[in-house]
Amino acid sequence: MYGLKTEASFDSAHFLTDYYGKCENLHGHRWRVVVYLEQESLQADGTMKDMVLDFGVFKRAVRAVADSIDHTFLVEEGSLAPATIEALEAEGFSLTLFPFRTTAENLAHWFCDQLVAQGLPVSQVDCYETPNNCAIYRP
């Protein structure tokens, strides 16, 4: 089995609905995402012969997903009143709406889905909410 690993970071704010603790309040993180690729054989020909994938291609893909939510407010759909969303957007805030609660576990899954949709052979995504706390998703 062959594998690659790269990582990216992004900053964003979120809150957890129905949490009943400090994290139900708006707060931010410097998220760190580590992505692993795995496949049984290396590519047979072309520019990427004897590679799982070119590291440049891999890094750009992971960073593009991270950049798409960097410095945004991650919001679970339905967790804020429509008037609140409108007011935040009118003030110029960047919001990213998700159909799920914005936990590290769900963000790891989302990252995986984004990269698999691009054809990457993702085997695991680690999503660090803090330097010591990490959620893991394996497809």
C-alpha positions in Angstrom: 0.0 0.0 0.0 1.3 3.5 -0.9 0.3 6.7 0.8 0.8 10.4 0.9 0.0 13.0 3.6 -0.3 16.8 3.5 -2.0 19.4 5.6 -3.6 22.8 5.5 -4.9 25.3 8.1 -7.7 27.8 8.1 -9.3 30.2 10.6 -13.0 30.3 11.2 -15.6 31.0 13.8 -18.5 28.7 14.7 -20.8 27.7 17.6 -22.5 24.4 18.5 -26.2 24.4 18.6 -27.9 22.6 21.5 -24.5 22.1 23.2 -25.1 23.6 26.7 -21.4 24.5 27.3 -18.9 27.2 26.4 -18.9 26.0 22.8 -22.5 27.0 22.3 -21.2 30.6 22.2 -19.6 32.0 19.1 -15.8 31.3 19.1 -13.0 30.8 16.7 -10.3 28.2 15.9 -7.2 27.9 13.9 -8.2 24.6 12.4 -5.6 22.2 11.1 -6.6 19.5 8.5 -4.3 16.6 7.7 -5.3 14.5 4.7 -4.0 11.0 3.8 -4.2 9.4 0.4 -3.8 5.6 0.0 -3.8 3.2 -2.9 -2.4 -0.2 -3.7 -0.4 0.7 -6.8 1.5 3.6 -8.2 0.5 5.3 -11.4 1.9 3.4 -14.4 2.7 6.2 -16.9 2.7 9.8 -17.7 3.9 12.7 -15.6 2.9 11.0 -12.4 4.5 7.6 -13.2 5.6 5.9 -10.0 3.6 8.3 -7.9 0.3 8.1 -5.9 -0.2 11.7 -7.0 2.0 14.7 -7.5 2.5 16.4 -4.2 1.8 19.8 -5.9 -1.6 18.6 -7.1 -2.4 17.1 -3.8 -1.3 20.2 -1.8 -3.3 22.6 -4.1 -6.4 20.5 -3.8 -6.3 20.4 0.0 -5.4 24.0 0.4 -8.2 25.1 -2.0 -10.8 23.4 0.2 -9.3 25.0 3.3 -9.2 28.4 1.6 -12.9 28.1 0.6 -13.8 28.4 4.3 -10.9 30.4 5.6 -12.0 33.5 7.6 -15.7 32.7 7.4 -18.3 32.1 10.0 -19.3 28.4 9.8 -23.0 28.2 10.4 -25.3 25.2 10.7 -28.4 25.7 8.4 -31.4 26.6 10.5 -29.3 27.5 13.6 -29.8 31.3 13.2 -32.9 33.3 12.4 -33.0 34.4 8.7 -33.0 38.0 9.9 -29.7 37.3 11.7 -28.1 35.8 8.6 -29.3 38.8 6.6 -27.9 41.3 9.1 -24.5 39.6 9.2 -24.3 39.5 5.5 -25.4 43.1 5.2 -22.6 44.0 7.6 -20.2 42.3 5.2 -19.5 39.1 7.2 -18.6 36.0 5.2 -20.8 33.0 6.2 -20.6 29.4 5.0 -23.8 27.5 5.6 -23.6 23.7 6.2 -26.4 21.2 6.4 -24.8 19.8 9.6 -23.6 20.8 13.0 -20.1 22.3 12.6 -18.2 19.8 14.8 -14.7 18.8 14.0 -16.1 15.3 13.2 -18.5 16.7 10.6 -15.9 19.0 9.1 -13.4 16.1 8.7 -16.2 14.2 6.8 -16.9 17.3 4.7 -13.3 17.7 3.8 -13.1 14.1 2.8 -16.2 14.4 0.6 -14.8 17.5 -1.2 -11.6 15.7 -2.1 -13.1 12.4 -3.0 -15.4 14.3 -5.4 -12.2 15.5 -7.1 -11.0 11.9 -7.6 -8.5 11.8 -4.8 -8.0 8.4 -3.0 -8.6 9.7 0.5 -8.1 7.2 3.2 -8.3 9.5 6.3 -8.8 13.1 7.3 -7.7 14.5 10.7 -9.4 17.7 11.7 -7.7 19.5 14.6 -9.8 22.0 16.5 -6.9 22.7 18.9 -3.3 21.5 18.8 -4.2 18.7 21.1 -7.8 17.7 20.0 -8.4 16.0 16.7 -11.4 14.3 15.0 -10.7 11.6 12.5 -12.8 10.5 9.5 -12.1 7.4 7.4 -14.4 6.8 4.3 
